[in-house]
């Protein structure tokens, strides 16, 4: 007969070396990129973000140059990121919930008992990937869309106010959204539920709260994650009532950090 010994994933196994953070980071990188959903999400972000930005600039260029437009060309050069943010949310969700769905999280914690190190490595890989992908997408959309704006004399230079900031801000915002979804994933652990919660929070609740009466409804709307974080990703916001770009992004980061802390505390205490 053989005895079955239950291993506590939080306890180090005697005789085995403790993995350093570098190895943990490498392991998370391999897991992150070994699934097809990662590559497809990045491709979808580029296609939606850059493709839709180029398309809307091409179809709106004559209107923007006509003098009848009530919007600035700066509102359009990162337009596709409004839809590309869905892919960041999906990627952040799957970075956490897919391991719970397959049971891989138990192997991960058996190999790396320090849950803080696991979460930190996941966050670095996820945010690093989304920052690069979001920034590249923003630049691709800018060059594609600005080609059509330039042809009618309303193009923007990278040196113009807010343009370069919005390129880098797009990457920062995508990274923040992915981390927010991952944090909710630690709390909920179910892919469909996490997607429903975060997508509703960013796209539905963030819009509906502006319908609340009085100044307090306006301020709640400004502080919603999507409304607070998104101005940093566009040279000129479609909604002038939102917070200033860096102020709003600071609020957004505080909100993400709060949810991430709650997720970490649950992750640390709850069984895998």
N, C-alpha and C positions, 0 to 999 in steps of 0.2 A: 504494500500500500504506500501511496505517496501522500504527504500532507500538503495542503494548499495554504500558503501564507499570504495573507492580505497585506499589501504594501501601502503605507500611507504616502501619497505623492508629495506631501509637504516635508517628509523626513528624509534626510540624506542616508543613502545606503552605504554602510561601512565598507571600506576597501575600494570604492569607486571614487575617482577624482571629481571634485566639484567643478562643473563647467564655468569658465569665466564669461564675462559679458560678451566678449568678442565672439566666442563660440555660440553663445545663445543668439546673438544678432545674426550670425551666419546661418544658423539653423532656421530662424524665422524668415530670413531672406529666401532660402531654398523652398520652404513650405509655401511662401507667398507667391513665388513665381512658378511653382511646379503645377499649379492648377490653371486650366484654360481660362477661367473666369477673370483672372487678373489681366492677361493680355487683351482679352475681348473688351474689358471695361476701359482700358487705356485707349484702345482703338476707337471705341464708341465715344469717348470723351473728345478725342481729336476730331472725329467725323462730325459730331454734333456741334462742338464749340467753334471750330474753325469753319466748317462747312456752312452752318447756318449764319454765322457772322458774315461770311463772304456773300451768301445769297441775299441776305436782307440789305446789305450795303449796295449790292448791284441793283436791286429793285427799288431802293429808296433814294439813290444818288440824285436823280433828276428832281425829285420832290424837295430834297434838302437844299438843292442849288436854286430852286425857283423863288426863294424868298417868302414862300407861303408856309413853310414848315414851322411848326411850333416846338420843334425839338432840335437839339444840337447834334452835329455829326458825332461828337464824343459819346453820345448815348448809344451809338450803334456799333462801335469798333470792337466791343466785347459782348455783343448782344447774344451770341450763341451760348455763352457761359451760363445763361439763365437755365438752359436745358441740360447742358453738360454737367451741371452740379448733381443731377440725378445719378450719374455714373460714379461720382465720388462717394455718394451715400451708399450705393450698392456695394462698392469695393470695401468701404469701411465696415459695412455690416458683415460681409462674407469673411473678412479677415478674422472675425471672432466666432460667428455662429456656425461657420462650416466645420470648425474643429469640434464643436459640441455635437453637431449632427452626425459626424462620422465616428466620434469617440476618440479622435486623435488627441484631444486635450489631455486625456489621461496619460498617454505616452509622453507628451510634452512635459507635463509636470513631474513625471517619474524621472525624466532625464535632467530636468532643471527644477529642483524643488522650490527655488526662490520665485514666488509668484510676481514679486515686484520686478525682478529682472526680466521675466517673460513678458510682462505687460510693457515695460520700457522698450524692449527690443521690438515688439509688435508696433508700438507707436512710432519708433524711429523709421522702421521699414515702410510703414503705411504713409506717414506724413512726408517722408523723403520722396517716395514715388509720386504721390499726388502733387507735391509742390513742383517737381520737375515737369510732370505731365500737364498740369494746369498752366504753368508758365509757357511751355512750348505751344500749347493749344492757343493761348492768348496771342502770342507773337504770330503764329500762323494765321489766325483770324484777322489780326491787324493788317498784316501785309496783303492778305487776300482781299479784304474789304476795302482797305485804303486805296488799292489800285483803282477801284471804280469811283471812289470819292475824289481822288486826284484828277481823274479825267474830266470832272465837271467843276473843278476849282474849289472844292470844299474839303480836301484831304487834310490830314493831321500829321504833324511831325512828331517823332518820338520825344523831342525836346519840348513840345507843347505842354502846358500845365496839365498834370494828372495822367498823361498818357503812359509814360514809363512806370509810374506808380501803379497804374491799373494792370500792367503786364505782370509785374511781380506780385501785386495784390491778388490777381487771379489764382496764382499758385498757392499763396497763403490761404486764401479762402477755401479752395478745394481741399487743401490739407486739413484745415479746421473742420470742414464738414465731414470728411472721412473719419476724423478722430471722434467727432460727436456721435456718429453712427456706431463706431466701435464701442464707445462708452455705453451707449444704450444697449448694445449687444451683450455686454457683460452683465447688465441688469436683467435682460429679458431672455436671452439665449435662443430665441426663435427667429429665424430669418424673416418670415412673412410679417411677424408682429413688429420687429424692429423697423423694417422698411415702411410699414404702415404708420408707425409713430413718427419717425423722422420726416418722411415725405409730407405727412399731414402738418407737422409743426412748421416746416419751412414754406410749403406752398399754399396751404389752406388756412391754417390758423393765423399765420403771419399776415395774410390779406384780410381775413374776416375781422380781426380785432380793430381795424381802422373804422369799422362801422359802428363801434361802440360810441355812445354820446359823450361829449365833453372832452376836456383836455386830457383827462386821465386815459381815455381810450387811445388818443393819439400817442401818448407816451408809452403805453404798453405796446402799441404797434412798433414804435421805434426800437424798443428793447427786445423784440422777438429775434431769435438767432439769425434767421435768414435776412431780416431787414437791417439788423445791426452790422452783420458781417459783409454783406454784398456791396455796399458803396465803395469799398477799397478796391473792388475789381472792375470799376468802370470810371473813365475820366469824368463823365457827367452823368449823374443818376437821373433816371426817369422820374423819380419822386424827390422833389427838392425838400420835402419835409423830414427826410431821414437824417440821422446823425451824420456829422462830418466823418469822412472816410476812416481816419486813424482812431478817432474817438470811438466810432462804432465798432471797429475791429477790436479795440481793447475790451469793449463790453462783450463782444462775441467770444473772445479768448477766455474771459472770466467765466462765462456761461459754460463753455466747453470744459474748462478746468474743473468746475464744480461737479458736472455730470461725470467726468472721468474719475474724480476722487470718490464719488459714490460708487461707481462701477468697480474701482479697485478694492474698496472696502468689502463689497459683496463678493468679489472674486477671491479675496484673501480668506474669507470666512466660510464660503459655501463649498460643499463637495463638488468635485468635477463630475 
